[in-house]
Amino acid sequence: MSIKTLIEQRISCNYFDPEHTLGDADIKELVRLATLAPSAYNGQNWRFIAVQSASAKQNLLKHAYGQGKVADAAVSFIVCGRLDLHTGLAQALAPSVSAGILKPELAENMLHYANEAYHNQPQRQRDEAIRSASLAAMTLMLAAQGMGLASCPMTGFDATGVAEEFELSAEEIPVMLITVGKSAANNWPQKPRKTLNEVLDFA
């Protein structure tokens, strides 16, 4: 299917088939595709925790206000944004330098400007972490749609509880949960959107 069709068919799935499972290879492929999302300076300041075991699902469920889709979906991804984009950027850019995509002097300039932008700037660090993780989360959902799977983004969870339960580092924030699996009955179709006249202006 074309990307246009995938976007037009995607729904936010609230009911999953609890008998459906995903193998590690499929989970890895979803995350591989998610990491092709853009990020500032190509810093790739994200991490994914694939919650798939019954015990881990129950641990997540108690921090997701008991929303059953966390337990019923084949996997729930905790999409984390990292606050340390600037300090981890050299490592993130090294493969592009080695491949000849970036010249070393350009990479050095990027490091300089990233450090200027984010060092001792906690709000900017947080904003960038949320942006990057959100772009990756949407890419993951489209990847799931392309693999014939349903998904749902979730922001209704206790972020502090999730961070403690899954031992996130001080440099990580849980931005979103993405449930992925096989759709069950009684899900809504894609709901109508606002008209273009309401959301689009030309300048």
Backbone hydrogen bonds, N-H to C=O, Kabsch-Sander energy under -0.5 kcal/mol:
donor,donor_aa,acceptor,acceptor_aa,energy
6,L,2,S,-2.2
7,I,3,I,-2.3
8,E,4,K,-2.2
9,Q,5,T,-1.7
10,R,6,L,-1.3
13,C,11,I,-0.9
13,C,151,S,-2.7
17,D,182,K,-3.0
20,H,17,D,-1.3
27,I,23,G,-2.0
28,K,24,D,-2.8
29,E,25,A,-1.9
30,L,26,D,-2.2
31,V,27,I,-2.0
32,R,28,K,-2.6
33,L,29,E,-2.4
34,A,30,L,-2.0
35,T,31,V,-2.1
36,L,33,L,-1.5
37,A,34,A,-1.7
42,N,39,S,-2.4
43,G,40,A,-2.4
46,W,44,Q,-2.0
47,R,80,C,-1.8
49,I,78,I,-1.8
50,A,48,F,-0.6
51,V,49,I,-0.9
51,V,76,S,-2.9
52,Q,50,A,-0.8
57,K,53,S,-2.5
58,Q,54,A,-1.9
59,N,55,S,-1.9
60,L,56,A,-2.2
61,L,57,K,-2.9
62,K,58,Q,-1.6
63,H,60,L,-1.3
64,A,60,L,-0.7
64,A,61,L,-1.1
66,G,61,L,-2.2
67,Q,64,A,-1.5
68,G,66,G,-0.5
70,V,67,Q,-1.9
71,A,68,G,-0.8
72,D,68,G,-2.2
73,A,69,K,-2.3
74,A,180,V,-0.7
75,V,180,V,-2.1
76,S,51,V,-2.1
77,F,178,I,-3.1
78,I,49,I,-2.6
79,V,77,F,-0.8
79,V,176,M,-3.0
80,C,47,R,-3.3
80,C,78,I,-0.8
81,G,173,I,-2.5
82,R,45,N,-2.3
83,L,171,E,-3.1
88,G,84,D,-1.8
92,A,88,G,-1.7
93,L,89,L,-2.5
94,A,90,A,-1.3
96,S,93,L,-0.7
97,V,93,L,-1.9
98,S,94,A,-2.8
99,A,95,P,-2.0
100,G,97,V,-1.3
101,I,96,S,-2.0
102,L,96,S,-1.6
106,L,103,K,-0.7
107,A,103,K,-2.2
108,E,104,P,-2.2
109,N,105,E,-1.9
110,M,106,L,-2.4
111,L,107,A,-2.3
112,H,108,E,-2.3
113,Y,109,N,-2.6
114,A,110,M,-2.4
115,N,111,L,-2.3
116,E,112,H,-2.2
117,A,113,Y,-2.1
118,Y,114,A,-2.3
119,H,115,N,-2.3
121,Q,118,Y,-2.0
125,Q,121,Q,-2.5
126,R,122,P,-2.3
127,D,123,Q,-2.9
128,E,124,R,-2.6
129,A,125,Q,-2.2
130,I,126,R,-2.4
131,R,127,D,-2.4
132,S,128,E,-2.7
133,A,129,A,-2.3
134,S,130,I,-2.2
135,L,131,R,-2.3
136,A,132,S,-2.2
137,A,133,A,-2.3
138,M,134,S,-2.3
139,T,135,L,-2.0
140,L,136,A,-2.3
141,M,137,A,-2.1
142,L,138,M,-2.1
143,A,139,T,-2.3
144,A,140,L,-2.5
145,Q,141,M,-2.2
146,G,142,L,-2.2
147,M,143,A,-1.1
147,M,144,A,-0.6
148,G,145,Q,-1.6
149,L,144,A,-2.8
150,A,181,G,-3.2
151,S,11,I,-0.6
152,C,179,T,-1.6
154,M,177,L,-2.9
157,F,155,T,-1.6
158,D,63,H,-3.0
159,A,157,F,-1.0
162,V,158,D,-2.6
163,A,159,A,-2.5
164,E,160,T,-2.1
165,E,161,G,-2.8
166,F,162,V,-2.4
167,E,164,E,-1.0
168,L,163,A,-2.6
172,E,169,S,-1.8
173,I,81,G,-2.4
175,V,79,V,-2.2
175,V,173,I,-0.9
176,M,79,V,-1.4
177,L,154,M,-2.6
178,I,77,F,-2.3
179,T,152,C,-2.2
180,V,75,V,-2.8
181,G,150,A,-2.1
184,A,15,Y,-2.7
187,N,184,A,-0.6
198,E,195,T,-1.1
199,V,195,T,-0.9
199,V,196,L,-0.6
200,L,196,L,-2.5
